[in-house]
């Protein structure tokens, strides 16, 4: 949560939510979007996912409702053609035109643990937070 907050703090178009942190048990996207819909009323919600996540969206809880509650924005991922891979949702997604960057949270954690640089892979504020809090080091979080 804090790293997302740091990453978007200078861009007023984004807002981070702590709804899932305070909800007991498992959190499902459909429940989070429903809660956000109740909070923000008629405001449009945009849910950003990677093209690789779109491949799995049929396995999510109530995927049809997810698409009703928010505009699903899909970011390209290397080796994944979201339009070809998920024909069912093709007409209901908004594809973002951006470079395909092969970065994952797993890769970031492994790089930090191995003592490798993550500069340019995450925002500067997030890199500083990870370093200052000793995250992802062996024996740490």
trRosetta pair geometry for C-beta under 8 A, 3 or more apart (Angstrom, degrees):
i j d omega theta_ij theta_ji phi_ij phi_ji
1 4 6.0 -59 -152 36 28 108
1 5 6.3 31 151 -21 64 108
1 16 6.6 130 -161 160 72 131
1 18 5.8 47 -142 -104 142 89
1 21 6.0 -6 -60 -60 147 138
2 5 5.4 -52 -147 36 34 117
2 6 6.4 35 153 -19 65 103
2 129 6.6 -176 123 -163 109 148
3 6 5.6 -51 -148 36 34 112
3 7 6.2 37 152 -23 65 107
3 122 7.9 -38 -175 -170 118 133
3 126 4.8 67 -159 -131 95 99
3 129 5.7 -171 -98 87 80 148
3 130 7.4 43 -105 -57 126 87
4 7 5.5 -54 -145 35 33 114
4 8 6.4 2 165 3 67 111
4 16 4.8 136 115 -113 112 133
5 8 6.8 -76 -146 47 22 89
5 9 6.2 46 159 -63 63 98
5 16 4.9 -103 -81 34 69 156
6 9 5.9 -31 -141 -12 27 119
6 123 6.8 -175 124 87 91 127
6 125 4.0 -155 171 126 112 121
6 126 5.4 156 94 -71 124 67
6 129 5.7 -162 -11 -33 169 143
7 122 7.4 -83 -98 -173 114 85
7 123 4.7 153 -123 17 74 138
7 125 6.8 -164 -75 70 42 110
7 126 5.3 18 -71 -52 93 123
8 11 5.3 -80 -163 52 70 102
8 14 4.0 -92 -163 94 135 135
8 15 7.6 -151 125 -74 142 14
8 16 6.2 153 50 -41 133 101
9 125 7.3 -49 27 83 122 173
11 14 5.1 41 99 18 106 106
17 20 7.4 86 109 1 96 83
17 32 7.5 136 97 -170 140 108
17 36 6.6 -74 -88 -92 167 110
18 21 4.5 -42 -173 31 83 123
18 22 6.1 67 133 -14 92 103
19 22 6.5 -77 -157 43 28 97
19 23 6.3 27 155 -28 68 113
19 27 7.9 126 114 -137 86 135
19 32 5.7 135 96 -136 132 85
19 35 5.3 148 -157 105 147 145
19 36 7.0 -110 -22 -60 160 83
20 23 5.6 -52 -139 28 36 115
20 27 4.1 27 -139 -116 103 169
20 32 5.8 -18 -65 -96 101 124
23 27 5.4 104 77 -91 133 101
23 31 7.4 128 -160 128 163 130
23 32 8.0 -121 -6 -85 155 81
27 31 6.4 -134 -160 71 64 122
27 32 6.0 51 177 -53 110 110
28 31 4.7 87 63 6 85 105
28 32 7.1 -161 90 -6 42 87
28 60 7.2 134 -164 -176 97 88
28 61 4.3 -20 -160 44 145 137
28 62 7.7 83 146 32 135 98
29 32 5.7 -59 -148 39 33 110
29 33 6.1 28 158 -15 69 108
29 47 7.2 77 -167 -155 119 151
29 60 6.0 -18 34 -168 124 135
29 61 7.3 164 43 54 78 89
29 66 5.5 30 113 -114 118 122
30 33 5.9 -55 -143 40 28 108
30 34 6.3 33 155 -23 63 107
30 60 7.3 142 -29 147 101 108
30 61 5.3 -112 16 101 126 95
30 62 4.4 54 -91 70 165 115
30 63 7.9 -107 -65 -75 117 25
30 65 5.0 56 -139 93 120 118
30 66 5.2 -89 -84 -69 81 81
30 69 7.1 137 -141 10 62 147
31 34 5.6 -52 -146 34 30 114
31 35 6.5 30 155 -17 63 105
31 61 7.8 11 -20 91 92 138
32 35 5.8 -55 -151 37 31 110
32 36 6.3 29 152 -16 65 107
33 36 5.6 -53 -143 40 34 112
33 37 6.1 42 153 -26 65 104
33 45 6.3 149 -146 120 92 158
33 47 6.7 -43 -90 -65 121 135
33 65 7.9 158 80 133 128 88
33 66 6.2 122 19 -131 157 62
33 69 4.0 105 143 121 125 143
33 70 5.3 -105 -138 -23 130 118
34 37 5.6 -51 -148 32 30 116
34 38 6.7 29 152 -17 62 103
34 65 7.7 -4 -65 155 105 122
34 69 6.3 -83 -70 -114 55 150
35 38 5.8 -54 -152 35 33 110
35 39 6.4 32 150 -19 65 107
36 39 5.5 -55 -146 38 35 113
36 40 5.9 -3 167 10 71 113
36 45 5.8 99 117 -106 128 142
36 69 7.9 103 67 166 100 118
37 40 6.7 -72 -132 53 21 85
37 41 7.7 90 173 -84 53 7
37 45 6.6 -81 -78 -18 75 141
37 69 5.5 -95 -55 -151 135 101
38 41 7.8 22 -170 -68 22 48
40 43 3.9 -63 155 40 114 126
40 45 7.0 129 68 -67 141 99
44 71 6.6 14 177 -4 107 116
45 69 6.4 -17 61 146 136 76
45 70 4.0 -70 102 -109 103 94
45 71 7.1 170 91 20 53 71
46 70 6.2 149 -109 -175 14 101
46 71 5.0 -26 -109 67 72 99
46 73 5.2 29 -179 -18 104 123
46 94 7.8 -50 -140 49 107 139
47 66 7.3 -72 46 180 163 97
47 70 4.2 76 -13 122 106 149
47 71 7.2 169 22 78 71 45
47 72 5.5 -29 69 -109 98 60
47 73 6.7 171 78 22 40 80
48 73 4.6 -30 -101 76 69 110
48 74 8.0 170 -153 -81 55 20
48 75 6.3 41 -176 -25 97 111
48 96 7.9 19 -136 -25 102 141
49 53 4.0 -106 176 77 116 137
49 54 6.2 139 105 -53 123 75
49 57 7.6 110 107 -75 168 116
49 72 6.6 -23 21 -166 113 94
49 73 7.3 142 22 77 62 57
49 74 6.0 -25 74 -108 81 64
49 75 7.2 -162 97 20 31 86
50 53 5.0 102 59 1 73 99
50 54 7.5 -127 104 -7 45 84
50 74 7.3 54 175 -159 15 69
50 75 5.3 -49 -107 68 55 95
50 76 8.0 -21 -156 107 72 14
50 77 4.7 60 178 -55 109 124
50 80 7.8 79 151 62 91 154
51 54 5.3 -43 -155 24 43 119
51 55 7.3 55 148 -27 62 92
51 74 5.4 77 -85 175 67 109
51 75 6.7 -117 -26 84 77 45
51 76 5.5 11 -20 -134 132 34
51 77 4.4 -147 47 17 97 94
51 80 4.1 160 111 109 118 124
51 81 7.5 -56 175 -148 143 3
51 82 3.9 -116 -140 -59 102 109
51 85 7.4 102 169 42 99 140
52 55 5.8 -40 -165 16 40 117
52 56 7.6 20 147 -4 62 104
52 77 4.6 -41 -24 58 97 165
52 80 5.2 -138 -71 -61 68 164
53 56 5.9 -66 -160 43 44 103
53 57 6.6 69 144 -58 72 88
54 57 5.4 -24 -149 -14 41 122
54 72 7.6 118 -103 155 101 131
54 74 5.3 10 -53 -119 138 129
54 80 7.9 137 51 158 104 130
54 82 4.8 44 69 -138 153 108
54 85 7.0 109 101 90 104 117
54 86 5.1 -126 146 8 100 153
54 89 6.8 -140 -165 73 104 141
54 93 6.8 17 -123 -102 136 157
55 80 6.7 -102 -40 -148 124 124
55 82 7.7 -116 -52 -116 75 69
55 85 5.3 -47 -97 149 93 133
55 86 6.1 -145 -99 -53 43 112
56 59 5.2 -51 -179 35 76 114
56 60 7.1 94 128 -41 81 87
57 60 5.3 -31 -159 2 51 120
57 63 5.3 109 153 -130 86 128
57 66 7.3 -133 -167 77 109 151
57 72 7.9 34 -121 -145 158 156
57 86 6.9 49 38 -140 112 154
57 89 6.7 9 79 -28 142 159
58 63 5.9 -63 -114 -16 33 165
58 86 7.6 -170 -31 -136 106 110
58 88 6.9 77 -81 51 115 152
60 63 4.9 107 65 -77 101 89
60 66 6.4 17 108 -29 140 152
62 65 4.0 -5 153 28 115 120
62 66 6.4 139 108 -26 76 83
63 66 5.2 -46 -149 27 41 119
63 67 6.7 37 156 -15 68 101
64 67 6.0 -59 -158 37 33 108
64 68 6.6 31 146 -19 66 107
65 68 5.4 -53 -148 36 39 113
65 69 6.2 32 157 -19 70 109
66 69 6.1 -63 -148 38 27 106
66 70 6.8 -40 175 39 62 98
66 72 7.2 54 135 -71 100 119
67 70 7.5 -89 -132 62 22 61
67 72 6.1 -48 -109 -18 74 121
67 89 6.9 -149 -91 -132 139 107
67 92 5.2 14 -158 157 131 143
71 94 5.7 24 165 -4 110 127
72 89 7.2 -24 67 175 150 131
72 92 6.7 49 35 127 114 87
72 93 4.9 -56 90 -116 103 79
72 94 6.9 162 85 22 50 77
73 93 7.5 139 -108 -171 18 79
73 94 4.9 -32 -106 75 67 104
73 96 5.9 51 176 -41 98 108
74 82 5.1 132 155 -161 150 173
74 93 4.9 18 -10 175 122 130
74 94 6.9 161 17 77 75 47
74 95 5.3 -33 69 -106 101 61
74 96 6.7 -163 83 9 45 83
75 96 5.1 -15 -100 50 63 127
75 98 6.2 -23 -149 47 88 131
76 80 7.3 169 -165 72 60 90
76 82 7.4 -124 -106 -9 58 114
76 95 7.5 54 -57 -168 83 99
76 96 7.1 -125 -10 76 78 80
76 97 8.0 34 -18 -133 122 31
76 98 6.2 -168 28 65 104 78
76 99 7.7 -129 70 128 126 19
76 100 4.6 -82 123 -90 115 86
77 80 4.5 23 72 32 97 126
77 100 6.3 95 -171 -149 12 98
77 102 7.6 89 -167 -103 72 61
78 100 4.6 125 -71 153 66 124
78 101 7.8 -114 -34 85 102 10
78 102 4.6 -18 4 -78 140 101
80 85 6.3 -34 -169 -18 81 156
81 84 4.2 24 109 29 120 110
81 85 5.7 144 80 -22 65 96
82 85 5.7 -62 -129 44 26 109
82 86 6.1 -29 -172 30 65 105
82 93 6.9 -98 145 102 131 161
82 95 6.6 170 68 -103 133 110
83 86 7.8 -84 -134 53 10 68
83 87 8.0 49 168 -94 51 54
83 90 5.5 69 -146 -129 68 104
83 95 7.2 -29 -55 -64 100 145
84 87 7.5 -8 -164 -64 28 83
86 89 5.1 -8 137 38 115 101
86 90 6.7 171 101 -58 69 71
87 90 5.4 -22 -152 -26 39 122
89 92 5.0 -81 -165 55 71 106
89 93 5.5 63 140 -33 101 108
90 93 6.8 -69 -150 25 20 104
98 101 7.8 -46 133 -7 106 99
102 107 7.9 90 139 -32 76 168
103 107 6.1 -131 -155 68 51 134
103 108 7.0 49 -177 -52 95 97
103 121 5.4 168 -127 -159 134 95
104 107 4.6 100 55 3 79 101
104 108 7.1 -140 96 -5 44 84
105 108 5.5 -49 -149 34 37 115
105 109 6.4 38 153 -18 67 104
106 109 5.9 -55 -151 37 30 110
106 110 6.4 28 153 -17 65 108
107 110 5.7 -56 -146 38 31 111
107 111 6.2 34 155 -22 65 106
107 121 7.9 -120 110 -170 109 145
108 111 5.8 -56 -150 34 29 112
108 112 6.5 26 155 -17 64 106
108 118 5.7 64 -145 -130 83 134
108 121 6.2 177 -100 129 95 129
108 122 6.3 69 -129 -45 136 123
108 136 7.6 -114 125 -89 76 170
109 112 5.9 -56 -149 36 30 109
109 113 6.3 29 155 -18 65 109
109 136 4.5 -150 -146 -129 72 130
110 113 5.7 -56 -146 39 31 112
110 114 6.1 20 158 -10 66 112
111 114 5.9 -65 -146 45 27 104
111 116 4.1 -86 -162 73 81 111
111 117 7.2 -53 170 73 121 30
111 118 5.3 129 104 -74 135 93
111 121 7.5 73 51 49 165 165
112 115 7.7 42 179 -69 30 22
112 116 7.4 -83 -60 55 22 70
112 118 6.2 -15 -66 -32 85 133
112 130 6.1 -100 -113 162 147 131
112 135 6.8 -4 146 99 159 78
112 136 3.9 67 89 96 131 131
112 137 6.9 -87 141 -66 97 57
113 136 5.2 -100 -54 156 82 88
113 137 6.3 154 -114 -124 59 27
113 138 5.9 95 -157 -52 93 73
118 121 4.6 -88 -171 53 71 120
118 122 5.5 10 147 15 114 106
118 127 5.6 -178 88 -114 103 102
118 130 7.2 -1 56 68 150 156
119 124 7.9 24 -134 -102 77 71
119 127 6.3 51 -90 -120 56 162
122 126 4.2 -99 155 89 118 127
122 127 5.3 151 81 -56 107 81
122 130 7.5 73 79 -11 158 137
123 126 4.7 89 61 7 82 105
123 127 7.1 -148 96 -7 41 87
124 127 5.6 -55 -149 35 32 113
124 128 6.3 32 154 -19 67 106
125 128 5.7 -53 -149 36 31 112
125 129 6.4 35 151 -22 64 105
126 129 5.5 -50 -147 34 34 114
126 130 6.4 36 154 -20 65 103
127 130 5.9 -54 -151 34 30 111
127 131 6.3 25 154 -15 64 110
128 131 5.8 -59 -146 41 30 110
128 132 5.9 25 159 -16 68 113
129 132 6.0 -56 -136 41 25 107
129 133 6.0 2 168 2 63 117
129 135 7.7 18 126 1 75 133
130 133 6.6 -74 -143 49 19 95
130 135 4.6 -87 -147 51 70 117
130 136 6.6 -9 -164 19 110 115
131 134 7.7 23 179 -69 28 38
133 141 7.9 -11 136 15 105 136
134 137 5.3 -53 -179 10 81 130
134 140 5.1 -149 138 -124 96 148
134 141 7.6 117 104 11 77 95
135 140 6.4 -173 -139 131 22 133
135 141 5.2 -42 -133 60 70 117
136 140 6.5 -10 42 81 13 120
136 141 6.7 -36 -48 79 41 79
137 140 4.0 66 58 3 83 133
